[in-house]
Amino acid sequence: MLTVGGNPLGLFDGLAARSEILSFKQSYSKGANMRCHEVDYSIIGDDMQMVEVELDHGETVIAEAGAMNYMEDGIEFEARLGDGSQPDEGVMGKLLSVGKRVLASESIFMTHFTNRSRGKKRVAFAAPYPGKIVPLNLADMGEQVICQKDAFLAAALGTQVSITFTKRLGAGFFGGEGFILQTLRGDGMAFVHACGTVVEREMRGETLRVDTGCIVGFTSGIDYSIERAGNLKSMFFGGEGLFLATLAGRGTVWLQSLPFSRMADRIVQHAPRLGGTRKGEGGGFSLNLGG
């Protein structure tokens, strides 16, 4: 339930997400009923991370177009419409999925990387901006995670990557990420990225007020709402925006320290050719001390 100035607006339903942030190699063994491919992985780096996925013969990992960093010989890649999770999906279903991705400003194609060799091979994916990569074992999260738009990086074949539109107008207008979210469904590994440092918080009934752009995701036990950021003076001159997100309940919350939009705004602000001002470069003139 959203409350702005004491008036309930009921803006947003809870989201589902659960993950562990790991910095070393993990291997997951599932039962015979597993739908997604089993993949091993390792997270490389610290502040500008990439994920290296190890594929056995015949295994496939899907990724957003342009996310691949390097791959070993024996891996073949192909751009396809959709994520391949529903090979028997009809034409109308595929067109609907493509239409949603177009509305979300996403590429209509996803890249499928398959190991065609006999041995194990590796392919690596990197985020498009500085930050952390969060591995998600969907089997431990109710087989569904909803995260911010553009967060998806890669996942095991069988993972359904779809676009979700918020059900209530208020969250779309004031929620920081618009009407569009990403939904990941499956029982394998998926990888999302966030800007800056990722903070994982376990909430046990308390309330947390957060800048709307700093939310990466949270579990279904968390109630998400938007409220006014203090009085009118604080809203317009406090520098924290007009609205803040309120997270309450029991579950896990993932936050990012630097929303990409904030970083992009600061870059534009200091780019002279884009209307910004030059700073920290000697006041715009140089002094030649050479002979």
FILO-515490 format. One line per 8 residues: their letters; for each residue x, y, z of C-alpha. Coordinates in Angstrom, 3 decimals. Layout:
// FILO-515490
A) X,Y,Z | ... .
This chain:
// FILO-515490
MLTVGGNP) 0.000,0.000,0.000 | 1.474,3.346,-1.027 | 0.873,6.342,1.198 | 1.584,9.908,0.039 | 0.804,12.603,2.577 | -1.442,10.210,4.486 | -3.544,9.269,1.466 | -3.359,5.556,0.515 .
LGLFDGLA) -2.724,5.068,-3.168 | -1.840,1.366,-3.203 | 0.854,1.447,-5.834 | 2.839,-1.745,-5.982 | 2.700,-5.412,-5.150 | 5.605,-7.315,-3.655 | 8.353,-8.650,-5.907 | 10.087,-12.017,-5.719 .
ARSEILSF) 13.824,-12.404,-5.609 | 16.411,-14.394,-3.671 | 20.132,-14.879,-4.220 | 23.565,-15.358,-2.702 | 26.464,-13.087,-3.661 | 29.483,-15.306,-4.234 | 33.046,-14.582,-5.324 | 34.295,-18.102,-5.909 .
KQSYSKGA) 33.372,-21.022,-8.113 | 30.158,-22.865,-7.378 | 28.747,-26.059,-8.829 | 25.084,-26.989,-8.491 | 23.729,-30.490,-8.950 | 19.985,-30.791,-9.516 | 17.672,-33.720,-9.802 | 16.453,-35.443,-12.906 .
NMRCHEVD) 13.453,-33.088,-13.130 | 15.598,-30.008,-13.646 | 14.433,-28.020,-16.693 | 17.387,-25.643,-17.025 | 20.882,-26.676,-18.031 | 23.353,-27.120,-15.176 | 26.262,-24.713,-15.402 | 29.298,-24.031,-13.247 .
YSIIGDDM) 30.617,-20.502,-12.902 | 33.136,-18.217,-11.271 | 32.937,-14.480,-10.591 | 36.105,-12.632,-11.646 | 37.161,-9.204,-10.432 | 35.996,-6.822,-7.758 | 34.449,-3.512,-8.842 | 34.247,-4.239,-12.574 .
QMVEVELD) 33.293,-7.886,-12.507 | 32.615,-10.506,-15.124 | 31.237,-14.016,-14.812 | 32.938,-17.008,-16.436 | 30.520,-19.867,-17.167 | 31.779,-23.406,-17.671 | 29.773,-25.551,-20.098 | 29.840,-29.308,-20.531 .
HGETVIAE) 29.234,-30.853,-23.946 | 25.832,-29.754,-25.270 | 25.154,-27.229,-22.532 | 23.948,-23.731,-23.440 | 23.928,-20.374,-21.735 | 21.888,-17.403,-22.960 | 22.901,-13.758,-22.657 | 21.870,-10.271,-23.641 .
AGAMNYME) 23.253,-9.151,-27.004 | 26.749,-7.712,-26.642 | 27.399,-9.099,-23.143 | 30.024,-11.683,-24.164 | 33.614,-10.876,-23.184 | 35.493,-13.959,-24.441 | 34.869,-17.625,-25.223 | 37.035,-20.671,-25.755 .
DGIEFEAR) 37.340,-22.618,-28.979 | 34.550,-25.169,-29.329 | 31.739,-22.852,-28.265 | 29.325,-21.763,-30.961 | 26.969,-18.814,-30.631 | 23.771,-17.884,-32.413 | 21.417,-14.912,-32.139 | 17.809,-16.024,-31.718 .
LGDGSQPD) 14.448,-14.457,-31.056 | 13.698,-15.049,-27.404 | 15.358,-17.077,-24.674 | 14.621,-20.575,-26.002 | 12.797,-21.646,-22.834 | 9.630,-22.498,-24.785 | 10.683,-24.130,-28.070 | 7.063,-25.062,-28.873 .
EGVMGKLL) 5.745,-21.531,-28.367 | 3.468,-20.311,-31.163 | 4.040,-17.373,-33.454 | 1.723,-15.064,-31.507 | 3.493,-15.833,-28.259 | 6.867,-15.033,-29.781 | 5.554,-11.797,-31.285 | 4.139,-10.770,-27.911 .
SVGKRVLA) 7.489,-11.415,-26.207 | 9.307,-9.450,-28.906 | 6.854,-6.574,-28.549 | 7.450,-6.371,-24.808 | 11.214,-6.276,-25.300 | 10.839,-3.493,-27.872 | 8.746,-1.451,-25.420 | 11.449,-2.010,-22.803 .
SESIFMTH) 14.136,-0.743,-25.235 | 15.761,-4.193,-25.164 | 17.213,-6.033,-28.137 | 14.701,-8.452,-29.664 | 17.497,-11.013,-30.009 | 19.295,-12.997,-27.342 | 22.581,-14.813,-27.935 | 22.807,-18.563,-27.266 .
FTNRSRGK) 26.274,-20.006,-26.514 | 26.565,-23.806,-26.847 | 29.527,-26.078,-26.186 | 29.909,-28.309,-29.264 | 33.230,-29.845,-28.208 | 33.870,-32.985,-26.154 | 35.419,-31.320,-23.130 | 34.500,-28.489,-20.815 .
KRVAFAAP) 34.658,-24.999,-22.296 | 34.243,-21.519,-20.834 | 32.573,-18.313,-21.930 | 32.675,-15.030,-20.014 | 30.214,-12.152,-19.775 | 30.788,-8.633,-18.475 | 28.427,-5.899,-17.305 | 28.197,-2.698,-19.418 .
YPGKIVPL) 29.118,-0.455,-16.473 | 31.121,-0.711,-13.207 | 29.493,-2.748,-10.496 | 28.826,-6.229,-9.170 | 27.424,-9.390,-10.726 | 24.919,-11.229,-8.534 | 24.486,-14.997,-9.142 | 20.954,-16.256,-8.559 .
NLADMGEQ) 20.132,-19.914,-7.976 | 16.498,-19.730,-9.059 | 15.712,-23.180,-7.651 | 16.224,-21.756,-4.146 | 14.082,-18.663,-4.807 | 10.735,-20.135,-5.712 | 11.914,-20.381,-9.346 | 11.166,-16.700,-9.955 .
VICQKDAF) 13.008,-13.423,-9.506 | 11.816,-9.952,-10.444 | 14.544,-7.363,-10.816 | 15.107,-3.912,-12.231 | 15.051,-3.347,-15.970 | 18.381,-3.971,-17.742 | 19.689,-6.043,-14.814 | 19.739,-9.405,-16.633 .
LAAALGTQ) 23.154,-10.477,-17.914 | 23.124,-14.241,-18.602 | 21.434,-17.490,-17.551 | 21.374,-21.211,-18.175 | 19.242,-22.348,-21.109 | 15.716,-23.032,-19.922 | 15.466,-19.787,-17.983 | 12.548,-17.663,-19.118 .
VSITFTKR) 13.442,-13.985,-19.381 | 10.361,-11.821,-19.727 | 9.270,-8.239,-19.289 | 6.793,-7.381,-16.548 | 4.763,-4.196,-16.408 | 3.852,-2.801,-13.020 | 0.195,-3.271,-12.191 | -0.360,0.127,-10.613 .
LGAGFFGG) 0.306,3.546,-12.107 | 1.896,5.093,-9.036 | 4.866,2.718,-8.997 | 5.453,3.439,-12.674 | 5.447,7.201,-12.243 | 7.363,7.408,-8.968 | 9.191,4.100,-8.582 | 12.442,5.110,-10.229 .
EGFILQTL) 12.468,2.276,-12.798 | 9.269,3.150,-14.657 | 6.577,0.639,-15.516 | 8.967,-2.057,-16.680 | 10.668,-4.802,-14.679 | 12.365,-8.061,-15.642 | 11.129,-11.475,-14.562 | 13.429,-14.508,-14.500 .
RGDGMAFV) 11.793,-17.935,-14.176 | 13.426,-21.338,-14.022 | 15.360,-23.716,-11.779 | 18.935,-23.005,-12.888 | 21.528,-20.289,-12.516 | 20.952,-16.700,-13.651 | 23.203,-13.668,-13.351 | 22.202,-10.040,-12.913 .
HACGTVVE) 24.364,-6.963,-12.521 | 24.046,-3.795,-10.501 | 25.992,-0.531,-10.463 | 28.445,0.177,-7.657 | 28.464,-2.030,-4.573 | 25.646,-4.474,-3.851 | 24.311,-4.579,-0.297 | 22.283,-7.566,0.886 .
REMRGETL) 20.012,-6.924,3.857 | 17.950,-9.409,5.804 | 14.817,-7.720,7.090 | 12.887,-9.105,10.031 | 9.842,-6.912,10.219 | 11.555,-3.522,10.196 | 11.084,-0.703,7.668 | 13.741,0.690,5.354 .
RVDTGCIV) 13.455,3.899,3.303 | 15.533,3.820,0.115 | 16.256,6.000,-2.885 | 14.016,4.514,-5.577 | 16.867,3.957,-8.028 | 18.949,1.981,-5.527 | 16.684,-1.056,-5.403 | 17.992,-4.127,-7.234 .
GFTSGIDY) 15.413,-6.657,-6.052 | 13.804,-8.264,-3.027 | 11.967,-11.381,-1.935 | 8.222,-11.851,-1.928 | 7.978,-11.251,1.826 | 8.908,-7.594,1.357 | 6.201,-4.977,0.840 | 7.241,-2.182,-1.540 .
SIERAGNL) 5.646,1.258,-1.431 | 6.371,4.860,-2.413 | 5.963,7.835,-0.073 | 6.679,11.537,-0.145 | 10.230,12.527,0.802 | 9.416,14.729,3.829 | 7.871,18.187,3.623 | 7.829,20.400,0.530 .
KSMFFGGE) 11.148,22.052,1.392 | 12.860,18.687,1.775 | 11.294,17.390,-1.434 | 12.519,20.256,-3.613 | 15.759,21.265,-1.903 | 16.893,18.151,-0.045 | 18.503,16.571,-3.100 | 16.861,13.189,-2.464 .
GLFLATLA) 14.100,13.498,-5.026 | 10.368,13.913,-4.547 | 9.684,10.347,-3.433 | 11.401,7.550,-1.530 | 10.760,3.823,-1.620 | 9.683,2.118,1.580 | 10.562,-1.545,2.086 | 8.923,-3.367,4.962 .
GRGTVWLQ) 8.372,-6.957,6.019 | 10.429,-10.112,6.294 | 12.850,-11.242,3.622 | 15.952,-10.236,1.727 | 16.596,-6.938,-0.018 | 19.387,-6.178,-2.492 | 20.444,-2.557,-2.964 | 22.981,-0.906,-5.249 .
SLPFSRMA) 25.150,1.975,-4.092 | 25.188,3.851,-7.406 | 22.206,3.824,-9.781 | 23.467,4.030,-13.355 | 21.189,6.993,-14.055 | 22.892,8.951,-11.271 | 26.350,8.176,-12.653 | 25.278,9.119,-16.183 .
DRIVQHAP) 23.820,12.425,-14.986 | 27.087,13.304,-13.247 | 29.120,12.471,-16.367 | 26.902,14.684,-18.539 | 27.084,17.454,-15.934 | 30.880,17.585,-16.290 | 31.084,17.047,-20.072 | 31.609,20.453,-21.787 .
RLGGTRKG) 30.522,19.225,-25.211 | 27.216,18.074,-23.749 | 26.505,21.342,-21.991 | 28.359,20.574,-18.778 | 31.310,22.399,-17.220 | 34.934,21.316,-17.131 | 36.271,20.659,-13.622 | 39.614,19.621,-12.210 .
EGGGFSLN) 41.602,20.345,-15.356 | 43.558,23.493,-14.517 | 40.766,25.996,-15.095 | 40.690,25.542,-18.862 | 44.269,26.621,-19.736 | 47.640,24.889,-19.815 | 51.149,26.077,-19.017 | 54.058,24.765,-21.070 .
LGG) 57.222,24.540,-18.949 | 59.265,22.762,-21.588 | 62.373,24.275,-23.171 .
